Amino acid sequence: MKSKTNLSVVLATYNEEANLTRCLKAVKDWADEMVVVDGSSTDKTREIAKKLGARVYKTSNKPMFHINKQLALDKARGEWILQLDADEIVSRELRQEISKVLTSTINYQPLTINGFFIPRLNYFLGKTLRKGGQYPDYVLRLVKNGKARFPCKSVHEQIEIEGEADYLKNPLKHFTTPTVERYWTNANRYTSFRAEEMQKVGLKITLLSFIDYILIKPFWAFFLRFFRHKGFVDGWRGFVFALFSGLDYPISYFKLWELKKSPNSNNQQPNKFK
């Protein structure tokens, strides 16, 4: 059943031909429109989006990908917007819940509720992660048009809205890491952004920061995910995810080290331990 309230599904993409078809097919006959802002993909992403009926806008592939996500929000015409990534799939149950919520005039007040958090079910190397702090992975994705924006300051940020937000129950399926190669492709981008953020806040290369980022933070991240949040329940995948999560810190730190060694770096802190 299609919502009586106009619903736009929007995505920002870059080389997503492997994921985009199943993502758009899940909402094609349900949403009132699909909008794709593509960052000059070199594969068939735009062709697939157009074939499935999306309005497609080509732009540059910006280092801060959330800028293109904001462009996608700006292009939406619906009263409500569901923002997706290409590696996500809206289940039938979630579709039904969203339709019910957007057509309800009893349980929700449109003037105060301007967004909904959706639980996300993350797939890691072929299987869902139920522990390790990975479920429910709430993300603010269903928002009222004109009441939401991406701050575009951090790679891990969520949409910010005016007013209040509520929570949905049925999860969004997230196929973020089908292979180890895909994980490290994403991690390479995230750790580069983290290194840049570390440089902006003035983190110095010292013995103390070395110990913190090479030993303390990785161990603590692993401990939290694998033991405190019971990642061991997910078996070897839980162990690998916890291990990889901890490695993000030393990788980011060494990228910061490289940034400080760069001739174009504005940071004058000598690149040595003190």
C-alpha positions as CSV (number, residue, x, y, z in Angstrom):
1,M,0.0,0.0,0.0
2,K,1.4,3.4,-1.0
3,S,1.4,6.1,1.5
4,K,-1.1,8.9,1.0
5,T,1.6,11.3,2.0
6,N,4.0,11.9,-0.8
7,L,7.3,10.0,-0.1
8,S,10.6,10.6,-1.8
9,V,13.4,8.1,-1.6
10,V,16.8,9.7,-2.1
11,L,20.3,8.4,-2.5
12,A,23.8,9.8,-3.2
13,T,25.9,7.3,-5.2
14,Y,29.3,6.6,-6.6
15,N,30.1,3.4,-8.5
16,E,27.3,1.5,-6.9
17,E,26.2,-0.7,-9.9
18,A,26.6,-3.9,-7.7
19,N,24.1,-2.6,-5.1
20,L,21.8,-0.1,-6.7
21,T,19.4,-2.5,-8.5
22,R,18.2,-4.4,-5.4
23,C,18.0,-1.1,-3.4
24,L,15.8,0.7,-5.8
25,K,13.7,-2.3,-6.7
26,A,12.7,-2.6,-3.1
27,V,11.0,0.8,-3.2
28,K,10.3,1.3,-6.9
29,D,6.5,0.5,-6.7
30,W,6.0,2.1,-3.3
31,A,7.7,5.5,-3.2
32,D,6.2,8.4,-5.1
33,E,9.6,9.3,-6.5
34,M,13.2,8.1,-6.4
35,V,16.1,10.7,-6.6
36,V,19.7,9.7,-7.2
37,V,22.5,12.3,-7.0
38,D,25.5,10.6,-8.5
39,G,29.1,11.7,-8.0
40,S,30.3,11.0,-11.6
41,S,30.4,7.2,-11.3
42,T,32.6,5.5,-13.8
43,D,30.4,2.3,-13.9
44,K,26.7,1.9,-14.9
45,T,25.2,3.4,-11.7
46,R,23.4,6.3,-13.5
47,E,22.1,3.9,-16.3
48,I,20.7,1.6,-13.7
49,A,19.0,4.4,-11.8
50,K,17.4,5.8,-14.9
51,K,16.2,2.4,-16.1
52,L,14.5,1.8,-12.8
53,G,12.7,5.2,-13.0
54,A,14.8,7.5,-10.7
55,R,15.5,11.1,-11.4
56,V,19.2,11.3,-11.8
57,Y,21.5,14.2,-11.2
58,K,25.2,14.1,-12.0
59,T,27.7,16.0,-9.9
60,S,31.3,15.7,-8.8
61,N,32.5,13.0,-6.3
62,K,33.2,15.2,-3.3
63,P,35.6,14.2,-0.6
64,M,32.9,14.9,2.0
65,F,30.2,12.5,0.6
66,H,27.5,14.0,2.8
67,I,27.5,17.1,0.6
68,N,26.0,14.9,-2.2
69,K,23.5,13.4,0.3
70,Q,22.4,16.9,1.2
71,L,22.0,17.7,-2.6
72,A,19.7,14.6,-2.8
73,L,17.6,15.9,0.1
74,D,17.3,19.3,-1.7
75,K,16.1,17.6,-4.9
76,A,13.2,15.8,-3.2
77,R,9.7,16.9,-3.9
78,G,7.8,14.7,-1.4
79,E,6.5,15.8,1.9
80,W,8.5,13.1,3.6
81,I,12.0,11.8,2.6
82,L,13.5,8.4,3.1
83,Q,17.3,8.8,2.7
84,L,19.1,5.5,1.8
85,D,22.5,4.3,0.9
86,A,22.9,2.0,-2.1
87,D,23.9,-1.0,0.0
88,E,20.7,-0.8,2.0
89,I,17.3,-2.5,1.4
90,V,13.9,-1.6,2.7
91,S,12.1,-4.7,3.8
92,R,8.4,-5.3,3.2
93,E,7.8,-5.0,6.9
94,L,9.5,-1.6,7.1
95,R,7.6,-0.4,4.1
96,Q,4.3,-1.3,5.7
97,E,5.4,0.4,9.0
98,I,6.4,3.6,7.2
99,S,3.2,3.7,5.2
100,K,1.2,3.3,8.4
101,V,3.1,6.0,10.3
102,L,2.9,8.5,7.5
103,T,-0.9,8.1,7.0
104,S,-1.7,8.1,10.8
105,T,-3.4,11.2,12.1
106,I,-4.0,9.7,15.6
107,N,-0.7,8.6,17.0
108,Y,1.6,11.3,15.5
109,Q,1.4,15.0,15.2
110,P,3.0,16.3,11.9
111,L,3.8,19.7,13.5
112,T,6.1,18.1,16.2
113,I,7.4,14.8,14.8
114,N,9.7,15.7,11.9
115,G,11.8,12.5,11.8
116,F,12.0,8.8,12.6
117,F,15.0,6.7,13.7
118,I,15.1,3.3,11.9
119,P,17.0,0.3,13.4
120,R,19.6,-1.0,11.0
121,L,20.5,-4.7,10.6
122,N,24.1,-4.8,9.5
123,Y,25.4,-7.7,7.5
124,F,29.1,-8.5,7.9
125,L,30.9,-11.1,5.7
126,G,27.6,-12.7,4.8
127,K,25.8,-12.8,8.1
128,T,24.0,-10.3,10.4
129,L,25.7,-8.9,13.5
130,R,23.3,-9.0,16.4
131,K,25.8,-8.1,19.1
132,G,29.0,-6.1,19.4
133,G,27.0,-2.9,19.7
134,Q,25.8,-3.4,16.1
135,Y,22.1,-3.9,16.7
136,P,19.9,-2.0,16.9
137,D,22.0,0.5,15.0
138,Y,19.5,3.4,14.9
139,V,19.9,5.8,12.1
140,L,17.7,8.9,11.4
141,R,16.6,8.4,7.8
142,L,12.9,9.2,7.5
143,V,12.5,13.0,7.7
144,K,10.0,15.7,6.8
145,N,11.0,17.7,3.8
146,G,12.4,21.1,4.8
147,K,13.1,20.1,8.4
148,A,16.3,18.2,8.0
149,R,19.9,18.8,6.9
150,F,23.3,17.1,6.9
151,P,25.9,19.3,8.9
152,C,28.5,18.0,6.4
153,K,31.3,18.2,9.1
154,S,32.0,14.5,9.8
155,V,31.8,11.3,7.9
156,H,29.9,9.6,10.7
157,E,27.3,12.3,11.2
158,Q,23.5,11.8,11.0
159,I,20.9,14.1,9.6
160,E,19.9,16.9,12.0
161,I,16.2,17.8,12.2
162,E,14.1,20.6,13.6
163,G,11.6,19.4,16.2
164,E,11.2,15.9,17.6
165,A,12.0,12.4,16.3
166,D,10.4,9.0,17.1
167,Y,11.5,5.4,16.5
168,L,10.4,2.7,14.1
169,K,10.5,-1.0,14.9
170,N,11.3,-2.8,11.7
171,P,14.9,-2.8,10.6
172,L,16.6,-1.5,7.5
173,K,18.9,-4.2,6.0
174,H,22.5,-2.9,5.5
175,F,24.8,-5.0,3.3
176,T,27.9,-2.8,4.1
177,T,30.6,-5.5,4.2
178,P,30.1,-8.5,1.9
179,T,33.8,-9.0,1.7
180,V,37.0,-8.1,3.6
181,E,38.1,-6.0,0.5
182,R,34.9,-3.9,0.7
183,Y,35.5,-3.4,4.5
184,W,39.0,-2.0,3.9
185,T,37.8,0.1,1.0
186,N,35.4,1.8,3.3
187,A,37.8,1.9,6.2
188,N,40.4,3.6,4.1
189,R,38.1,6.5,3.4
190,Y,36.9,6.7,7.0
191,T,40.4,6.6,8.5
192,S,41.5,9.3,6.1
193,F,38.7,11.6,7.2
194,R,39.5,10.8,10.9
195,A,43.1,11.7,10.3
196,E,42.1,15.0,8.8
197,E,39.8,15.7,11.8
198,M,42.6,14.8,14.2
199,Q,44.8,17.3,12.4
200,K,42.2,20.0,12.6
201,V,41.8,19.7,16.3
202,G,45.6,19.9,16.7
203,L,46.5,16.4,17.9
204,K,50.3,16.2,18.2
205,I,52.6,13.3,17.5
206,T,54.0,12.6,20.9
207,L,54.9,9.5,23.0
208,L,51.6,9.8,24.9
209,S,49.4,10.1,21.8
210,F,51.3,7.2,20.2
211,I,50.6,4.9,23.2
212,D,47.0,6.1,23.2
213,Y,46.2,5.4,19.5
214,I,48.5,2.4,18.9
215,L,47.8,0.5,22.2
216,I,45.0,1.9,24.5
217,K,42.3,2.9,22.0
218,P,42.5,-0.3,19.8
219,F,42.5,-2.6,22.9
220,W,39.6,-0.7,24.4
221,A,37.5,-0.7,21.2
222,F,38.1,-4.5,20.8
223,F,37.2,-5.1,24.5
224,L,34.0,-3.1,24.3
225,R,32.7,-4.8,21.1
226,F,33.8,-8.3,21.7
227,F,33.3,-8.7,25.5
228,R,31.2,-5.9,27.0
229,H,28.7,-5.9,24.0
230,K,29.0,-9.6,23.6
231,G,30.4,-9.7,20.1
232,F,31.6,-13.3,20.8
233,V,28.0,-14.4,20.4
234,D,28.4,-13.6,16.6
235,G,31.2,-16.1,16.4
236,W,34.3,-15.5,14.3
237,R,32.6,-12.6,12.5
238,G,32.2,-10.9,15.8
239,F,35.8,-11.4,16.6
240,V,37.0,-10.1,13.2
241,F,34.6,-7.1,13.4
242,A,35.9,-6.2,16.9
243,L,39.5,-6.6,15.7
244,F,39.0,-4.4,12.6
245,S,37.2,-1.8,14.6
246,G,40.2,-1.5,16.9
247,L,42.6,-1.2,14.0
248,D,40.9,2.0,12.8
249,Y,42.8,4.0,15.5
250,P,46.4,3.1,14.6
251,I,45.6,3.4,10.9
252,S,44.2,6.9,11.4
253,Y,47.1,7.9,13.6
254,F,49.7,6.8,11.0
255,K,47.8,8.7,8.4
256,L,47.9,11.8,10.6
257,W,51.7,11.2,10.9
258,E,51.9,11.3,7.1
259,L,49.8,14.4,6.9
260,K,52.1,16.2,9.3
261,K,55.1,15.1,7.2
262,S,53.5,16.6,4.1
263,P,55.1,19.8,2.7
264,N,51.5,21.3,2.4
265,S,50.7,20.7,6.0
266,N,49.8,23.8,8.0
267,N,50.8,22.2,11.2
268,Q,54.2,23.2,12.4
269,Q,54.5,20.6,15.1
270,P,57.8,18.7,14.5
271,N,57.1,15.1,13.5
272,K,58.9,13.3,16.4
273,F,58.2,11.9,19.8
274,K,58.6,14.2,22.8
